[in-house]
Amino acid sequence: MPTTSIFHFAFNVTDLESARRFYGGVLGCREGRSTTTWVDFDFFGHQISLHLGKPFATAATGLVGDKLVPMPHFGLILKLTEWKALAARLQEAATEFVLMPQLRFEGQPGEQWTMFFLDPFGNPIEIKGFRDLDAVYAA
């Protein structure tokens, strides 16, 4: 279904300058408005608002295939070419991955490339890549 909406997600970080280096520098997100207690970023066309505070607790409890992934987490789905470029950018920045960039569900409906990593505050992020975005909801 086509959409004109933009997703918004607000969460806590412990240091705005570190957040700017990671989200702006490493991920390449454009910074938006900010105050002394929060900063917005254009997270690949969606708005994230990082507020000073205690990050949410997470645990590796999400079983996907044969892998446990951090829950809760947030993320993004990109076209495969963009996903590969971001994976290379993260690897060049010496990002420590929770789940290295890899292909999952090969040859099945929903075949996807995925990677999990943490921001500097422990917030887990998953980035998925699809050859065809119409396959995201394939059953």
TILUMTOR-190097 format. One record per atom (N, C-alpha, C): residue in one letter; y, x, z; residue number from 1. Coordinates in steps of 0.2 Angstrom, whole numbers, always signed. Atoms other than C-alpha are relative to their C-alpha. Example, Ala and Ser with C-alpha at 12.3 -4.5 7.8 and 13.67 -1.06 7.14 Angstrom:
2
[atom "A" [-6 +4 +0] 1]
[atom "A" [-22 +62 +39] 1]
[atom "A" [+6 +4 +0] 1]
[atom "S" [-6 -4 -1] 2]
[atom "S" [-5 +68 +36] 2]
[atom "S" [+5 -4 +3] 2]
END
This chain:
139
[atom "M" [-6 +4 +0] 1]
[atom "M" [+0 +0 +0] 1]
[atom "M" [+6 +4 +0] 1]
[atom "P" [-6 -4 +0] 2]
[atom "P" [+17 +8 -5] 2]
[atom "P" [+4 -2 +6] 2]
[atom "T" [-4 +1 -6] 3]
[atom "T" [+29 +10 +9] 3]
[atom "T" [+6 +4 +0] 3]
[atom "T" [-7 -4 +0] 4]
[atom "T" [+47 +15 +12] 4]
[atom "T" [+2 +1 +7] 4]
[atom "S" [-1 -1 -7] 5]
[atom "S" [+45 +17 +31] 5]
[atom "S" [-1 +8 +1] 5]
[atom "I" [+0 -7 -3] 6]
[atom "I" [+47 +34 +40] 6]
[atom "I" [-3 +0 +7] 6]
[atom "F" [+4 -1 -7] 7]
[atom "F" [+35 +38 +55] 7]
[atom "F" [+5 +4 +4] 7]
[atom "H" [-4 -3 -5] 8]
[atom "H" [+44 +43 +71] 8]
[atom "H" [-4 +2 +6] 8]
[atom "F" [+4 -2 -6] 9]
[atom "F" [+36 +53 +85] 9]
[atom "F" [+4 +4 +4] 9]
[atom "A" [-4 -4 -5] 10]
[atom "A" [+44 +59 +101] 10]
[atom "A" [-5 +3 +5] 10]
[atom "F" [+5 -3 -5] 11]
[atom "F" [+35 +71 +112] 11]
[atom "F" [+4 +6 +4] 11]
[atom "N" [-3 -5 -4] 12]
[atom "N" [+39 +85 +125] 12]
[atom "N" [-2 +7 -2] 12]
[atom "V" [+1 -7 +0] 13]
[atom "V" [+41 +103 +124] 13]
[atom "V" [+4 +3 +6] 13]
[atom "T" [-3 -3 -6] 14]
[atom "T" [+47 +116 +137] 14]
[atom "T" [+6 +4 -2] 14]
[atom "D" [-6 -4 +2] 15]
[atom "D" [+60 +126 +127] 15]
[atom "D" [+2 -2 -8] 15]
[atom "L" [-2 +2 +7] 16]
[atom "L" [+70 +120 +112] 16]
[atom "L" [+1 +6 -5] 16]
[atom "E" [+0 -6 +4] 17]
[atom "E" [+73 +138 +105] 17]
[atom "E" [-6 +2 -3] 17]
[atom "S" [+6 -1 +2] 18]
[atom "S" [+55 +141 +104] 18]
[atom "S" [-3 -5 -5] 18]
[atom "A" [+1 +6 +4] 19]
[atom "A" [+53 +124 +96] 19]
[atom "A" [+3 +1 -7] 19]
[atom "R" [-4 -1 +6] 20]
[atom "R" [+66 +128 +83] 20]
[atom "R" [-4 +6 -4] 20]
[atom "R" [+3 -6 +3] 21]
[atom "R" [+57 +145 +79] 21]
[atom "R" [-7 -3 -3] 21]
[atom "F" [+7 +2 +2] 22]
[atom "F" [+40 +136 +77] 22]
[atom "F" [+1 -5 -6] 22]
[atom "Y" [-1 +6 +5] 23]
[atom "Y" [+45 +119 +68] 23]
[atom "Y" [+4 +2 -5] 23]
[atom "G" [-4 -2 +5] 24]
[atom "G" [+59 +126 +59] 24]
[atom "G" [-2 +6 -4] 24]
[atom "G" [+1 -6 +4] 25]
[atom "G" [+54 +144 +55] 25]
[atom "G" [-7 +0 -3] 25]
[atom "V" [+7 -1 +3] 26]
[atom "V" [+35 +144 +54] 26]
[atom "V" [-2 -6 -4] 26]
[atom "L" [+2 +6 +4] 27]
[atom "L" [+32 +126 +48] 27]
[atom "L" [+5 -2 -6] 27]
[atom "G" [-5 +2 +5] 28]
[atom "G" [+48 +125 +38] 28]
[atom "G" [+3 -6 +0] 28]
[atom "C" [-3 +6 +0] 29]
[atom "C" [+54 +109 +44] 29]
[atom "C" [+8 +0 +1] 29]
[atom "R" [-8 +0 +0] 30]
[atom "R" [+73 +105 +42] 30]
[atom "R" [+2 -3 +7] 30]
[atom "E" [-3 +2 -6] 31]
[atom "E" [+82 +103 +58] 31]
[atom "E" [+5 -6 -1] 31]
[atom "G" [-5 +5 +0] 32]
[atom "G" [+92 +87 +61] 32]
[atom "G" [+4 +0 +6] 32]
[atom "R" [-4 +0 -6] 33]
[atom "R" [+102 +81 +76] 33]
[atom "R" [-3 +3 +6] 33]
[atom "S" [+2 -3 -7] 34]
[atom "S" [+101 +89 +93] 34]
[atom "S" [+5 -1 +5] 34]
[atom "T" [-4 +0 -6] 35]
[atom "T" [+108 +89 +110] 35]
[atom "T" [-3 +6 +4] 35]
[atom "T" [+3 -6 -5] 36]
[atom "T" [+105 +101 +125] 36]
[atom "T" [-7 -2 +2] 36]
[atom "T" [+7 +2 -3] 37]
[atom "T" [+89 +91 +129] 37]
[atom "T" [-5 -2 -5] 37]
[atom "W" [+5 +2 +5] 38]
[atom "W" [+81 +86 +112] 38]
[atom "W" [+3 +3 -7] 38]
[atom "V" [-1 -2 +7] 39]
[atom "V" [+80 +91 +94] 39]
[atom "V" [-4 -4 -5] 39]
[atom "D" [+4 +4 +6] 40]
[atom "D" [+75 +81 +78] 40]
[atom "D" [-2 +5 -5] 40]
[atom "F" [+2 -4 +6] 41]
[atom "F" [+65 +89 +64] 41]
[atom "F" [-2 -5 -6] 41]
[atom "D" [+3 +3 +5] 42]
[atom "D" [+61 +82 +47] 42]
[atom "D" [-7 +3 -1] 42]
[atom "F" [+7 -2 +0] 43]
[atom "F" [+42 +84 +48] 43]
[atom "F" [-3 -3 -6] 43]
[atom "F" [+3 +2 +6] 44]
[atom "F" [+37 +83 +30] 44]
[atom "F" [+2 -7 -2] 44]
[atom "G" [-2 +7 +2] 45]
[atom "G" [+47 +67 +27] 45]
[atom "G" [+0 -5 +6] 45]
[atom "H" [+1 +4 -6] 46]
[atom "H" [+44 +60 +45] 46]
[atom "H" [+4 +3 +5] 46]
[atom "Q" [-5 -2 -5] 47]
[atom "Q" [+55 +61 +60] 47]
[atom "Q" [-4 +2 +7] 47]
[atom "I" [+2 -2 -7] 48]
[atom "I" [+49 +71 +76] 48]
[atom "I" [+6 +1 +4] 48]
[atom "S" [-5 -2 -5] 49]
[atom "S" [+60 +72 +91] 49]
[atom "S" [-3 +3 +6] 49]
[atom "L" [+3 -4 -5] 50]
[atom "L" [+56 +86 +103] 50]
[atom "L" [+5 +0 +6] 50]
[atom "H" [-4 +1 -6] 51]
[atom "H" [+62 +82 +121] 51]
[atom "H" [-2 +5 +5] 51]
[atom "L" [+2 -4 -5] 52]
[atom "L" [+63 +94 +135] 52]
[atom "L" [-4 -4 +6] 52]
[atom "G" [+4 +4 -5] 53]
[atom "G" [+49 +89 +147] 53]
[atom "G" [-7 +3 +0] 53]
[atom "K" [+6 -3 +0] 54]
[atom "K" [+31 +92 +151] 54]
[atom "K" [-5 -3 -5] 54]
[atom "P" [+4 +3 +5] 55]
[atom "P" [+19 +91 +136] 55]
[atom "P" [-6 -4 +3] 55]
[atom "F" [+6 +4 -2] 56]
[atom "F" [+5 +78 +136] 56]
[atom "F" [-6 +4 +1] 56]
[atom "A" [+7 -3 -2] 57]
[atom "A" [-12 +83 +143] 57]
[atom "A" [-5 -1 -6] 57]
[atom "T" [+5 +1 +6] 58]
[atom "T" [-25 +86 +129] 58]
[atom "T" [-7 +3 +2] 58]
[atom "A" [+7 -3 -1] 59]
[atom "A" [-44 +89 +129] 59]
[atom "A" [-4 +0 -6] 59]
[atom "A" [+4 +0 +7] 60]
[atom "A" [-57 +93 +115] 60]
[atom "A" [-5 -5 +1] 60]
[atom "T" [+5 +6 -1] 61]
[atom "T" [-65 +76 +116] 61]
[atom "T" [-1 -4 -6] 61]
[atom "G" [+0 +4 +7] 62]
[atom "G" [-63 +69 +98] 62]
[atom "G" [-6 +4 -4] 62]
[atom "L" [+6 -3 +4] 63]
[atom "L" [-80 +72 +89] 63]
[atom "L" [+1 -3 -7] 63]
[atom "V" [-1 +2 +8] 64]
[atom "V" [-77 +72 +70] 64]
[atom "V" [-5 +5 -3] 64]
[atom "G" [+6 -3 +3] 65]
[atom "G" [-93 +77 +61] 65]
[atom "G" [-3 +4 +6] 65]
[atom "D" [+3 -4 -6] 66]
[atom "D" [-100 +91 +72] 66]
[atom "D" [+5 +4 +4] 66]
[atom "K" [-6 -4 -4] 67]
[atom "K" [-83 +98 +79] 67]
[atom "K" [+3 -5 +5] 67]
[atom "L" [-4 +3 -5] 68]
[atom "L" [-74 +93 +94] 68]
[atom "L" [+7 +2 -1] 68]
[atom "V" [-7 -2 +2] 69]
[atom "V" [-55 +92 +91] 69]
[atom "V" [+4 -3 +6] 69]
[atom "P" [-4 +2 -5] 70]
[atom "P" [-41 +90 +103] 70]
[atom "P" [+3 -7 +0] 70]
[atom "M" [-2 +7 -1] 71]
[atom "M" [-36 +72 +109] 71]
[atom "M" [+5 +0 +6] 71]
[atom "P" [-3 +2 +6] 72]
[atom "P" [-23 +66 +108] 72]
[atom "P" [+3 +5 -5] 72]
[atom "H" [-3 -5 +4] 73]
[atom "H" [-16 +75 +93] 73]
[atom "H" [+4 -4 -5] 73]
[atom "F" [-3 +3 +5] 74]
[atom "F" [-4 +71 +79] 74]
[atom "F" [+0 +5 -6] 74]
[atom "G" [+1 -4 +6] 75]
[atom "G" [-3 +77 +61] 75]
[atom "G" [+3 -3 -6] 75]
[atom "L" [-3 +1 +6] 76]
[atom "L" [+0 +75 +43] 76]
[atom "L" [-5 +1 -5] 76]
[atom "I" [+5 +0 +5] 77]
[atom "I" [-9 +72 +27] 77]
[atom "I" [+4 +2 -6] 77]
[atom "L" [-4 -2 +5] 78]
[atom "L" [-3 +82 +12] 78]
[atom "L" [-5 +0 -7] 78]
[atom "K" [+4 -1 +6] 79]
[atom "K" [-9 +84 -6] 79]
[atom "K" [-2 +7 +0] 79]
[atom "L" [+4 -6 -1] 80]
[atom "L" [-21 +98 -8] 80]
[atom "L" [+4 +7 -1] 80]
[atom "T" [-4 -6 +2] 81]
[atom "T" [-9 +111 -16] 81]
[atom "T" [+5 +1 +5] 81]
[atom "E" [-5 -1 -6] 82]
[atom "E" [+4 +108 -2] 82]
[atom "E" [-4 +3 +6] 82]
[atom "W" [+4 -2 -6] 83]
[atom "W" [-10 +110 +11] 83]
[atom "W" [-2 +7 +0] 83]
[atom "K" [+2 -7 +1] 84]
[atom "K" [-16 +126 +4] 84]
[atom "K" [+6 +5 +1] 84]
[atom "A" [-6 -4 -1] 85]
[atom "A" [+2 +133 +4] 85]
[atom "A" [+2 +0 +7] 85]
[atom "L" [-2 +0 -7] 86]
[atom "L" [+5 +128 +22] 86]
[atom "L" [-5 +4 +4] 86]
[atom "A" [+5 -4 -3] 87]
[atom "A" [-12 +135 +27] 87]
[atom "A" [+1 +7 -1] 87]
[atom "A" [-2 -7 +2] 88]
[atom "A" [-7 +152 +19] 88]
[atom "A" [+6 +2 +5] 88]
[atom "R" [-6 -2 -4] 89]
[atom "R" [+10 +151 +28] 89]
[atom "R" [-2 +1 +7] 89]
[atom "L" [+2 -1 -7] 90]
[atom "L" [+2 +148 +45] 90]
[atom "L" [-4 +6 +1] 90]
[atom "Q" [+4 -6 -1] 91]
[atom "Q" [-11 +162 +42] 91]
[atom "Q" [+5 +6 +0] 91]
[atom "E" [-4 -6 +1] 92]
[atom "E" [+3 +174 +37] 92]
[atom "E" [+5 +0 +7] 92]
[atom "A" [-3 +0 -6] 93]
[atom "A" [+12 +169 +53] 93]
[atom "A" [-4 +1 +6] 93]
[atom "A" [+5 -2 -5] 94]
[atom "A" [-3 +174 +63] 94]
[atom "A" [-1 -6 +5] 94]
[atom "T" [+2 +6 -4] 95]
[atom "T" [-6 +156 +69] 95]
[atom "T" [-7 +0 +3] 95]
[atom "E" [+7 +1 -3] 96]
[atom "E" [-21 +154 +81] 96]
[atom "E" [-2 -7 -1] 96]
[atom "F" [+3 +6 +1] 97]
[atom "F" [-31 +140 +75] 97]
[atom "F" [-5 -2 +5] 97]
[atom "V" [+5 +3 -4] 98]
[atom "V" [-41 +128 +85] 98]
[atom "V" [-6 -1 -4] 98]
[atom "L" [+4 +1 +5] 99]
[atom "L" [-50 +124 +69] 99]
[atom "L" [+2 +3 -6] 99]
[atom "M" [-3 -4 +6] 100]
[atom "M" [-48 +136 +55] 100]
[atom "M" [+0 -5 -6] 100]
[atom "P" [-1 +4 +6] 101]
[atom "P" [-43 +129 +38] 101]
[atom "P" [-7 +0 -3] 101]
[atom "Q" [+7 +0 +3] 102]
[atom "Q" [-59 +122 +30] 102]
[atom "Q" [-1 -7 -3] 102]
[atom "L" [+2 +6 +4] 103]
[atom "L" [-67 +108 +19] 103]
[atom "L" [-5 -4 +5] 103]
[atom "R" [+5 +5 -4] 104]
[atom "R" [-75 +93 +28] 104]
[atom "R" [-1 -6 -4] 104]
[atom "F" [+3 +6 +4] 105]
[atom "F" [-85 +79 +22] 105]
[atom "F" [-1 +1 -7] 105]
[atom "E" [+1 -2 +7] 106]
[atom "E" [-89 +88 +6] 106]
[atom "E" [-4 -4 -4] 106]
[atom "G" [+3 +4 +4] 107]
[atom "G" [-94 +77 -8] 107]
[atom "G" [-1 -7 +2] 107]
[atom "Q" [+0 +7 -3] 108]
[atom "Q" [-92 +61 +3] 108]
[atom "Q" [+6 -3 -1] 108]
[atom "P" [-7 +3 +0] 109]
[atom "P" [-79 +48 +3] 109]
[atom "P" [+4 +3 +5] 109]
[atom "G" [-5 -3 -5] 110]
[atom "G" [-64 +55 +12] 110]
[atom "G" [-1 +7 +0] 110]
[atom "E" [+0 -8 +0] 111]
[atom "E" [-68 +73 +7] 111]
[atom "E" [+7 +2 +1] 111]
[atom "Q" [-6 -3 -2] 112]
[atom "Q" [-54 +83 +15] 112]
[atom "Q" [+0 +7 +2] 112]
[atom "W" [+0 -7 -3] 113]
[atom "W" [-48 +100 +20] 113]
[atom "W" [+4 -2 +6] 113]
[atom "T" [-3 +1 -7] 114]
[atom "T" [-42 +101 +38] 114]
[atom "T" [+1 +7 +3] 114]
[atom "M" [-1 -6 -4] 115]
[atom "M" [-35 +113 +50] 115]
[atom "M" [+4 -3 +7] 115]
[atom "F" [-3 +2 -7] 116]
[atom "F" [-30 +111 +69] 116]
[atom "F" [+3 +7 +3] 116]
[atom "F" [-3 -5 -3] 117]
[atom "F" [-18 +122 +78] 117]
[atom "F" [+5 -3 +6] 117]
[atom "L" [-4 +2 -6] 118]
[atom "L" [-7 +121 +94] 118]
[atom "L" [+7 +3 -2] 118]
[atom "D" [-7 -2 +0] 119]
[atom "D" [+12 +122 +94] 119]
[atom "D" [+1 +5 +6] 119]
[atom "P" [+0 -5 -6] 120]
[atom "P" [+19 +135 +107] 120]
[atom "P" [+0 -4 +7] 120]
[atom "F" [+0 +4 -6] 121]
[atom "F" [+18 +121 +120] 121]
[atom "F" [-6 -3 +2] 121]
[atom "G" [+7 +3 -1] 122]
[atom "G" [+0 +116 +118] 122]
[atom "G" [-1 -6 -3] 122]
[atom "N" [+1 +6 +4] 123]
[atom "N" [+3 +101 +107] 123]
[atom "N" [-4 +1 -6] 123]
[atom "P" [+4 -1 +6] 124]
[atom "P" [-11 +99 +95] 124]
[atom "P" [+2 -3 -6] 124]
[atom "I" [-3 +2 +6] 125]
[atom "I" [-7 +97 +77] 125]
[atom "I" [-6 +0 -5] 125]
[atom "E" [+5 +0 +5] 126]
[atom "E" [-20 +92 +63] 126]
[atom "E" [+4 -1 -7] 126]
[atom "I" [-3 +0 +6] 127]
[atom "I" [-15 +95 +45] 127]
[atom "I" [-6 -1 -5] 127]
[atom "K" [+5 +1 +4] 128]
[atom "K" [-26 +87 +32] 128]
[atom "K" [+2 +1 -8] 128]
[atom "G" [-1 -1 +7] 129]
[atom "G" [-27 +90 +13] 129]
[atom "G" [-5 -4 -4] 129]
[atom "F" [+4 +4 +5] 130]
[atom "F" [-33 +78 -1] 130]
[atom "F" [+2 +2 -7] 130]
[atom "R" [-1 -1 +7] 131]
[atom "R" [-35 +81 -19] 131]
[atom "R" [+4 -6 -3] 131]
[atom "D" [-3 +7 +2] 132]
[atom "D" [-30 +62 -21] 132]
[atom "D" [+1 -4 +6] 132]
[atom "L" [-2 +4 -6] 133]
[atom "L" [-20 +53 -8] 133]
[atom "L" [-3 -7 +0] 133]
[atom "D" [+3 +7 +0] 134]
[atom "D" [-28 +37 -13] 134]
[atom "D" [-7 +0 +3] 134]
[atom "A" [+6 -1 -3] 135]
[atom "A" [-44 +44 -6] 135]
[atom "A" [+0 +0 +8] 135]
[atom "V" [-1 +0 -7] 136]
[atom "V" [-37 +44 +12] 136]
[atom "V" [-4 -5 +4] 136]
[atom "Y" [+4 +5 -4] 137]
[atom "Y" [-45 +28 +17] 137]
[atom "Y" [-6 -2 -3] 137]
[atom "A" [+6 +1 +4] 138]
[atom "A" [-60 +29 +6] 138]
[atom "A" [-6 -1 +6] 138]
[atom "A" [+5 +1 -5] 139]
[atom "A" [-75 +22 +16] 139]
[atom "A" [-7 +2 -3] 139]
END
